[in-house]
Amino acid sequence: MVDATDRTWRFVEKVAIVDQTGDAGPTTSYPCPGAIRCEIVDSPSGPGPDAVLLVTTARPDGVEAVDGRTDFLVRASQVTQVAV
């Protein structure tokens, strides 16, 4: 993942957690793109299309970057909201 400050974060996670489409399988080349569920914690830049959001990947699935980090500043355009 590339955050709002253009820093690249690496995640190593089970396919069931990051494969939101069900397309990954035994013939998939890794590493490959995926999606990580997260919770929006704050919007420090305020609302708008260029908003920066503070998100945590600790909830709901306990996902961590390889260095253990779970809180990230991301662009609002990187987040897809889904109904729960």
C-alpha positions as CSV (number, residue, x, y, z in Angstrom):
1,M,0.0,0.0,0.0
2,V,1.2,3.5,-0.7
3,D,0.0,6.0,1.9
4,A,-0.9,9.7,1.7
5,T,2.7,10.6,2.2
6,D,3.8,8.3,-0.7
7,R,5.4,5.8,1.6
8,T,5.1,2.2,0.5
9,W,3.9,-0.3,3.2
10,R,4.2,-4.1,2.8
11,F,1.8,-6.6,4.1
12,V,2.0,-10.4,4.3
13,E,-1.4,-11.8,5.0
14,K,-3.6,-14.9,4.3
15,V,-5.3,-14.9,0.9
16,A,-8.7,-15.1,2.6
17,I,-8.1,-11.7,4.3
18,V,-6.9,-9.7,1.3
19,D,-8.6,-11.4,-1.7
20,Q,-11.8,-9.5,-1.9
21,T,-12.7,-10.9,-5.3
22,G,-12.1,-14.6,-4.8
23,D,-9.7,-14.7,-7.8
24,A,-6.5,-15.8,-6.0
25,G,-5.6,-19.4,-6.2
26,P,-2.8,-21.9,-6.7
27,T,-1.7,-20.5,-10.1
28,T,-1.7,-16.8,-8.9
29,S,1.7,-15.1,-9.0
30,Y,2.7,-13.5,-5.7
31,P,3.0,-10.8,-4.5
32,C,-0.2,-9.5,-6.0
33,P,-2.7,-6.7,-5.4
34,G,-5.3,-7.1,-2.7
35,A,-7.6,-5.1,-0.4
36,I,-7.4,-4.7,3.3
37,R,-10.4,-4.0,5.4
38,C,-9.9,-1.1,7.8
39,E,-11.8,1.3,10.0
40,I,-11.7,5.1,9.6
41,V,-10.5,6.7,12.8
42,D,-10.3,10.3,11.9
43,S,-10.3,12.8,9.0
44,P,-7.5,15.2,10.0
45,S,-7.7,17.2,6.8
46,G,-11.5,17.6,6.9
47,P,-14.1,16.4,4.3
48,G,-13.6,16.6,0.5
49,P,-12.3,14.6,-2.4
50,D,-8.7,15.3,-1.4
51,A,-9.3,14.4,2.2
52,V,-6.6,12.5,4.1
53,L,-8.0,9.8,6.5
54,L,-6.5,8.1,9.5
55,V,-7.4,4.5,9.2
56,T,-6.6,1.4,11.3
57,T,-6.1,-2.1,9.9
58,A,-6.2,-3.5,13.4
59,R,-10.0,-3.6,13.1
60,P,-11.8,-5.6,11.9
61,D,-9.2,-8.3,10.9
62,G,-6.1,-7.5,12.9
63,V,-3.9,-6.9,9.8
64,E,-0.4,-5.4,10.4
65,A,2.3,-4.1,8.0
66,V,5.4,-6.2,8.2
67,D,6.8,-3.8,10.8
68,G,3.7,-4.2,13.0
69,R,2.1,-0.8,12.1
70,T,-1.7,-0.7,12.0
71,D,-2.5,3.0,11.7
72,F,-2.0,4.8,8.4
73,L,-2.8,8.2,6.7
74,V,-4.4,7.4,3.3
75,R,-6.2,9.4,0.7
76,A,-10.0,9.2,0.7
77,S,-9.8,8.1,-2.9
78,Q,-8.0,4.9,-1.7
79,V,-10.9,3.9,0.6
80,T,-14.0,2.1,-0.7
81,Q,-16.8,2.1,1.8
82,V,-18.9,-1.0,2.0
83,A,-22.1,-1.7,3.9
84,V,-21.7,-3.7,7.1
